[in-house]
Amino acid sequence: MTTDVEKAAGLLLWSHPVLGLHAVADSAGSVRLGAFGQDWDCLVPLVEVTATGHGRVWSGERFIDTAIGSRLAYRGHETVEEGHGQCTTIRLADPVTGLAAEITLRTQPDAGFLRSGVRLVNEGDTVLQLESVSVLTLGGVLDAKGGLDGLSIHWADNDWLAECRWRQAAFREQIVPLSRAAHGHEGRGCFERYSQGSWSTGRHLPMGALTDGAGRAWLWQIESSAGWRFETAEREGAAYLALFGPDDAHHQWRQTLAPGEEFNTVPAALVRAETGGLEAAFGELTAYRRRIRRSHPDLRELPVIYNDYMNTLMGDPTTDKLLPLVEAAGSAGAEIFVIDAGWYDDDAQGWWDSVGSWEAAHSRFPGGLQRVLDAIRQHGMTPGLWLEPEVVGVRSPLAHSLPPEAFFRRGGVRVTEHGRHHLDLRHPAARAHLDQVVDRLVGEWGVGYLKLDYNINVGPGTENGAESAGAGLLGHHRAHLDWLSSLLDRHPHLVLENCGSGGLRMDYAQLAVAQLQSTSDQQDPLRYPPIAAAAATAATPEQAAVWAYPQPHFSDAEIAFTVTGALLGRVHLSGFLDRMTEDQFELVRSGLAVYKRIRGDIGAGLPFWPLGLPSWDDTWIAHGLRAETRTLLTLWRRDQDGGTPAEDSTRTVSIPHLRGTHVDPTVLFPATAENAATWDATDGTLTVRLPRTNTAVLLELS
């Protein structure tokens, strides 16, 4: 075995001291990416590709050790400056198929992130059918100091009403030692997570991490709404990582490349923390996400949003129901008022399977919807509307007036899911229809906020001619992102909220364009805290919309509980504010006033979790933001059904970044005398007292 990368390498192509990585080519032209000083045999070919007729050299569940990947040889590279960063392109070619590969590695010299993407071009003379393409591979870099026994794997389960549930397992629980020396081969299996269908996060977040006991962490995300997969396992005594977009085995994705044609993968990102573990890595990832997303005034101002849906009108808006809510929301301090689902419902049979035209219902708004929109503006708020643009109900006239090619089809049959058809935004008629709708709502009606929902999982995708279903889904996904960008180009101040039955399409393909992300449809305020606390793992805090739905039948403690949980993200206020007593209303208004005082720090703060990332039934949960001049911390104490009662009224949490600092802990909300906190500068610990169960508190440490 070669003892060191440099001894096998013929050429250093790229390096990044902060990440501790470099890409090197050996004397035969094979290029690999790994850590300084790692064994060459631990590393994986820089780009891994399977195509029909060109599979793997070692068969199994892994999508590394591919025949094409092993043949791809170095043909050149260049590095160019991009703003404050650098982009290195490494060019490879397969002498057998004529397939050329270019991988781009984007970084900043002083930042601990790497963003990658791969472009393939068929320079041969025969057609190729791609079945999988890696976006980033790393080998021999994710080993613990002292071996694999100290490594842990982290991933996030994600489901409707139960988003962002992070889990952890010892690496050796998932990848057991196989005595490679006795067999002469690597294992065939791996630890993998992947998406299924058109809900990119309907099963898991497109993220994962490896950590060791010394505080090192590697954290990654795949930026795709159309299929993704990652795998990790052991290779030559060390861990490897491979990130992918859609593939044939998991997503029915196959891409035909005729001579001269090309394909570009989805992007992926990797961040590294040398100390501080997973929490520090999430700080790096948060900073990276802020770099790649589209700039927008909303992300600087963070206006308070009222939405009429959750536990309130629930899709049944009318003029008479909305006007009192509009007045109350404006008085409470809301700055955007969103009329959610149902504003178009003029059908006695219900609206679910008849949507598509997006015209206001005359029976609901006898004086016209414009009367309500004008009232919203008169109360100092921007009007917003709910829209589900990618679907057309089976009973909608558009299901017959739009051409068949404008819809998802498989096997020549139009796809139907839960009473809806799915538009293919690559078709000009589909896009023209939605452009007309949005330009009417925004340009003519004066709507400034659109909540864009996505309530069906349409399966693997659409087949347009000979294309595979997965390739069709990726094509639509890219057209959808292009359409969203075009809306913001035409309407620069329009705010777009990304929603997929809550958080079922919560990925950074969407969030690099949209300003907000709905984190959940969870209606139980006692079940929301673990989602609210972990939402900053999936989206930047200023993009993570968290519901606060106080009600007139709530106690003051219950009102404070639901309002407090939203204050370190984007407040999505709901509830019958117009029916509250004066004291209840003032409690809500005071919470929003606190939010407006701290929101300037939310858009620059980095998240942390003093009690660790929450489990679903945790009784004590803590989530904080570390800003430049202060630290903000929310703690919840729960006794929800199915959980263990939180009998202890005090909890001590460690805040290492403030250790040795004089800190004055202040209760920002709710301002009750019974909630208190004391600081121990020597140990860097905060002791919080919440004498009642099902209470929450927001603290400032400055």
Buried (B, 14 or more C-beta within 10 A) or exposed (E): EEEEBEEBBEEEBBEBEBBBBBBBBBEEBBBBBBBBEBBBBBBBBBBBBBBEEBBBEEEBEBBBBBBBBBBBBBBEBEEEEEEEBBBBBBBBBBEEBBBBBBBBBBBBEEBBBBBBBBBBBBBBEEEBBBBBBBBBBBBBBBBBEEBBEBBBBBBBBBBBBBBBBBEBEEBBEBBEEBEBEEEEEBBEBBBBBBBBBBBBBBBBBBBBBBBBEEBBBBBBBBBBBBBBBBBBBBBBBBBBBBBBBBBBBBBBBBBBBEEEEEBBBBBBBBBBBBEBBBBBBBBBBBBBBBBBBBEBEBBEEBBBBBBBBBBBBBBBBBBEBBBEBBBBBBBBBBBBBBBBBBBBBBBEEEBBBBBBBBEBBEEBBEEEBBEBBBBBBEBEBBBBBBBBBBBBBBBBEBBEEBEEBBBBBBEEEBBBBEBBBBBBBBBEBBBEBBBEBBEEBBEEBBBBBBBBBBBBBBBBBBBBEEBBBBBBBBBBBBBBBEBBBEBBEEBEEBBBBBBBBBBBBBBBBBBBBBBBBBBBBBEEBBBBBBBBBBBBBBBBBBBBBBBBBBBBEBEBBBBBBBBBBBBBBBBBBBBBBBBBEEEBBEBBBBBBBBBBEBBEBBBBBBBBBBBEBBBBEBBBBBBBBBBEEBBBBBBBBBBBEEBEEBEEBBBEBEBEBBBEEEBEBEBBBBBBEEBBBEBEEEEBBBBBBBEBBBBBBBBBBB
